[in-house]
Amino acid sequence: MIRYSLTCKDGHSFDSWFQNAAAFGALQAAGQLACPVCGAVEVEKALMAPAVVPGRAVVEASVKEPADPPSLRDPQSEIEAAIAALRRQIEENSEYVGLNFASEARQMHEGDSPVRAIHGEARPEEARKLIEDGVPVAPLPFLPTRKVN
């Protein structure tokens, strides 16, 4: 397999894999290559730098231990920070009912249990049935703490 950097007549750049150079030539001649951005079939190979692997001495010399490795507990992006804040808010303001979520939500909806904020776990078919029955539920964008490494 070979990867080529390609450009179309409109200047869009993209990469594609081919079985070999002859396969690229045959597809290009048949007009079967197209730009994924604009659909143009006038596609040419772009200049590429070869992927040269440096020698062992160069690699060993360039490997450095980081002064302070990143903490895996701290959010690494704004999205991770927002999800962590959402998790804290939900855990502080609702009761975790675990695997009993579907039955607890149904009992509250039917008036058999006091209405309160809960969160927990449900199998996909249980959640689907709750939604079909009009029980207001929503998925959370994180796993329960007990399922996180």
C-alpha positions as CSV (number, residue, x, y, z in Angstrom):
1,M,0.0,0.0,0.0
2,I,1.1,3.5,-0.7
3,R,-0.2,6.8,0.5
4,Y,-0.2,9.9,-1.8
5,S,-0.9,13.5,-1.0
6,L,-3.2,14.7,-3.7
7,T,-4.6,18.1,-4.9
8,C,-7.5,18.8,-7.1
9,K,-7.8,21.5,-9.8
10,D,-9.3,23.9,-7.2
11,G,-6.4,23.5,-4.9
12,H,-8.0,21.3,-2.2
13,S,-5.4,18.9,-0.6
14,F,-6.2,15.4,0.7
15,D,-4.6,12.0,1.1
16,S,-5.5,8.6,-0.2
17,W,-4.1,5.1,-0.1
18,F,-3.5,3.0,-3.3
19,Q,-2.4,-0.6,-3.8
20,N,0.6,0.6,-5.8
21,A,1.7,3.4,-8.1
22,A,0.2,1.6,-11.1
23,A,-3.2,1.5,-9.4
24,F,-3.1,5.2,-8.8
25,G,-2.2,5.8,-12.5
26,A,-5.1,3.5,-13.7
27,L,-7.7,5.2,-11.5
28,Q,-6.4,8.7,-12.5
29,A,-6.6,7.8,-16.2
30,A,-10.1,6.4,-15.9
31,G,-11.3,9.6,-14.1
32,Q,-12.2,7.6,-11.0
33,L,-10.4,9.8,-8.5
34,A,-12.4,12.7,-7.1
35,C,-11.8,15.4,-4.6
36,P,-13.7,14.8,-1.3
37,V,-14.3,18.5,-0.9
38,C,-15.6,19.7,-4.3
39,G,-15.9,16.4,-6.3
40,A,-13.5,17.5,-9.1
41,V,-12.0,14.6,-11.0
42,E,-8.9,16.5,-12.1
43,V,-6.6,15.1,-9.3
44,E,-2.8,15.2,-9.3
45,K,-0.1,14.0,-6.9
46,A,1.2,16.7,-4.6
47,L,4.9,17.0,-3.5
48,M,5.5,14.7,-0.6
49,A,8.4,14.4,1.8
50,P,9.6,10.8,2.3
51,A,8.8,9.3,5.7
52,V,12.4,8.6,6.9
53,V,12.9,6.9,10.2
54,P,15.8,8.5,12.1
55,G,18.7,6.2,13.3
56,R,18.6,4.7,16.8
57,A,21.2,7.2,18.2
58,V,19.2,10.2,17.1
59,V,16.0,8.8,18.6
60,E,17.7,7.9,21.9
61,A,19.2,11.4,22.1
62,S,15.9,13.1,21.5
63,V,13.9,11.2,24.2
64,K,13.6,13.3,27.3
65,E,11.7,12.7,30.4
66,P,9.0,15.4,31.0
67,A,9.7,17.6,34.0
68,D,6.1,17.4,35.2
69,P,4.0,14.7,33.6
70,P,0.4,15.7,33.0
71,S,-2.1,14.7,35.7
72,L,-4.6,12.2,34.4
73,R,-7.1,13.5,37.1
74,D,-7.1,17.1,35.8
75,P,-9.3,18.0,32.7
76,Q,-7.2,18.4,29.6
77,S,-9.7,20.5,27.7
78,E,-12.7,22.8,28.1
79,I,-15.0,20.0,27.2
80,E,-13.5,17.7,29.9
81,A,-13.8,20.5,32.4
82,A,-17.4,21.1,31.6
83,I,-18.3,17.4,31.9
84,A,-16.5,17.2,35.2
85,A,-18.5,20.2,36.5
86,L,-21.7,18.6,35.3
87,R,-20.8,15.4,37.0
88,R,-20.1,17.3,40.3
89,Q,-23.4,19.2,40.0
90,I,-25.4,16.0,39.4
91,E,-23.8,14.0,42.1
92,E,-24.3,16.8,44.7
93,N,-27.9,17.5,43.8
94,S,-29.4,14.0,43.1
95,E,-29.5,10.6,44.6
96,Y,-27.6,7.7,42.9
97,V,-30.0,4.7,42.7
98,G,-27.6,2.5,40.7
99,L,-29.0,-0.3,38.6
100,N,-32.5,0.4,40.1
101,F,-32.8,3.6,38.0
102,A,-35.5,2.3,35.7
103,S,-37.8,1.0,38.4
104,E,-37.3,4.1,40.6
105,A,-38.0,6.4,37.7
106,R,-41.1,4.5,36.8
107,Q,-42.4,4.4,40.5
108,M,-41.9,8.2,40.8
109,H,-43.7,8.8,37.5
110,E,-46.6,6.6,38.6
111,G,-46.8,8.4,42.0
112,D,-45.7,5.3,44.0
113,S,-42.5,6.9,45.2
114,P,-41.6,10.5,46.3
115,V,-40.5,12.7,43.4
116,R,-36.8,13.6,43.7
117,A,-33.8,14.1,41.5
118,I,-32.1,10.7,40.8
119,H,-29.4,9.3,38.5
120,G,-28.3,5.8,37.9
121,E,-27.9,3.1,35.3
122,A,-30.3,1.5,32.9
123,R,-29.9,-0.9,30.0
124,P,-30.7,0.6,26.6
125,E,-34.0,-1.4,26.3
126,E,-35.1,-0.2,29.8
127,A,-34.3,3.5,28.9
128,R,-36.2,3.1,25.6
129,K,-39.2,1.7,27.3
130,L,-39.2,4.6,29.9
131,I,-39.1,7.1,27.0
132,E,-41.9,5.3,25.2
133,D,-44.0,5.3,28.4
134,G,-43.5,9.1,28.8
135,V,-41.2,9.0,31.7
136,P,-38.8,12.0,31.4
137,V,-35.2,10.6,31.4
138,A,-32.0,11.7,29.7
139,P,-28.6,10.1,29.1
140,L,-25.6,11.5,30.9
141,P,-22.3,12.1,29.1
142,F,-20.2,10.2,31.6
143,L,-20.0,6.8,33.2
144,P,-20.9,6.1,36.9
145,T,-17.9,6.5,39.2
146,R,-17.8,2.8,40.0
147,K,-17.2,2.1,36.2
148,V,-14.3,4.5,35.8
149,N,-10.7,3.4,36.2
